[in-house]
Amino acid sequence: MSARRYILKLSCPDRVGIVAAVSAFLASHQGWIVEAQHHSDPDTDTFFMRHEVLASSLPFDLAGLRERFLPIAEEYGMDWSVSDSEVRKRVVILASRQAHCLDDLLYRWRSGELPFDLRAVISNHDTSRSFVEWHGIPHRVLPIAPDDRDAGFRAVDAAIEAAAAEVIVLARYMQVLPSWLCRKYPGRILNIHHSFLPSFIGAKPYHQAHERGVKYVGATCHYVTEQLDDGPIIEQDAIRTNHADTVGELIRMGREVEKAVLARGLRYHLEDRVLLHGRRTVVFG
């Protein structure tokens, strides 16, 4: 297991001296930088930074780091955060009947490959209850009635609040979230879309792809916003197809990509590697 680290990430208007100011601040407290990444967006004159610092190298705790860094953040107009690599984020997974992404995340969680605090699995179906509970994880079945969707999602939101979730993962949750729920958790709901967005949004993307004769099928992990399948993209991947592949074969291949892309996107989020920038993201992978 790697040594405990404090992760500082920030964005601010670009100008001379940002890297020097942050580095000098950390050096003045004997802070040992073990990972440093920067990006300057010339289109918006915005600067992005992510530093990992050995916690043991600093003479203060996380709260002390925040307090002492605040004057620099204010001087440069930074949107910033600091996190502790040993504090696992609280996660709730939402799923439906198709369980390949859910099962994959449960394996990665159980094996320690993806370190997070899994609080609950919420589903609108009962099909995965036994497997989820075998892991010792609460499984909540909360149906979404077509004639009263709002009441169903109020129950889902209450379950998310009860779990004190910081991150909500839609692991092929085949329900469109209401706008009020998307607004409540900005930058905290991750979705896997079984298509290489922005192409083939909405339902049955593999059928759409097959009709177009595509040569690749893919998957997209993105943040959920009020606009369907239009949130900032975190991660994507694709696999080669050909004219002989049926819709069923595209779906089979696509599921493999979906699992990998969702796991990578979630990892980037858990490790505080993603910075939102309007409709885009900066991902320090």
Residue, then its C-alpha position, 0 to 999 in steps of 0.5 A: m500500500s502506498a504511503r498516505r498522501y494529501i491531494l491538492k487540485l485546483s483551477c484558476p485564471d492562468r497567469v505567471g507564477i502559479v506553479a512557483a507559488v504552490s511549489a514554494f509554499l509546499a517546500s517552505h513546509q518541507g512538503w515532498i511532492v510525489e506527483a505533479q501535473h499541470h495543464s493550461d487551456p489556451d481557449t479559456d486562459t484557465f490553469f489546472m493543477r494536481h499535486e500529491v504530497l506525502a502527508s508525513s512530510l508536512p508538519f500539520d494535518l489536512a485541516g492545517l494544510r487547508e488553513r495555510f494554503l487559503p491565502i494563496a488560493e485567494e490571491y490567485g482566485m483558485d477553485w480548489s480542494v485538498s483530500d486525504s488518500e486514506v479517506r475512502k469516498r462513500v459510494v452508492i451504486l444504482a443498477s437495474r436488471q443488467a448486472h455486468c457493470l455492477d458485478d464488475l464493480l463489486y469484484r473490484w471493490r471486494s478485491g481492493e482494486l478500487p478502494f471506496d466505502l460502498r454503502a449500498v446498492i439501489s435497484n429498481h429490480d430484485t435480480s441482484r439482491s442475493f449477490v449483493e447481500w453475499h458481499g455484506i452490502p445492503h440492497r434496496v429495491l426501489p421501483i420507479a412507477p411510470d405513473d409516479r416517477d417523482a415519488g420513486f426518485r424521492a425514495v431513491d434520494a432518501a436512500i442516498e441521503a441515508a447512506a451519506a453518499e458522496v458519489i453515486v454510480l449509475a451501473r447501467y441504471m436504466q432510468v432517466l434521473p429527474s432534473w432536480l436530482c441531477r441538480k442536487y448532486p453536480g459532479r457527483i453522479l457518474n454514468i456509463h453510457h453504452s455508446f461512444l458519445p455524442s453518437f447514438i444517445g438514448a435507448k438502444p445505441y447498439h441497434q443504432a450503431h448496427e444500422r449505421g454499420v459502424k466499425y467501432v462500438g464504445a462506451t462513455c463514462h460521464y457526469v450526469t446533468e439535466q441534459l440526457d447523455d450530455g454531461p462532461i465526459i470522464e473516460q471513453d474506449a472503443i473496440r473494433t467491429n466489422h460488417a459481419d457482427t450482429v447486434g447481439e455480438l455488438i452488445r457482447m463486445g460493448r459490455e466488456v468495454e462498458k465495464a472497463v470504462l466505468a471502472r477507470g472513470l470511477r477510479y479517476h474520480l475517487e483519486d481526485r484526478v478529474l477537474l470540471h471545466g464547463r461541459r468538459t473535464v481535465v483528467f490527470g490520469 
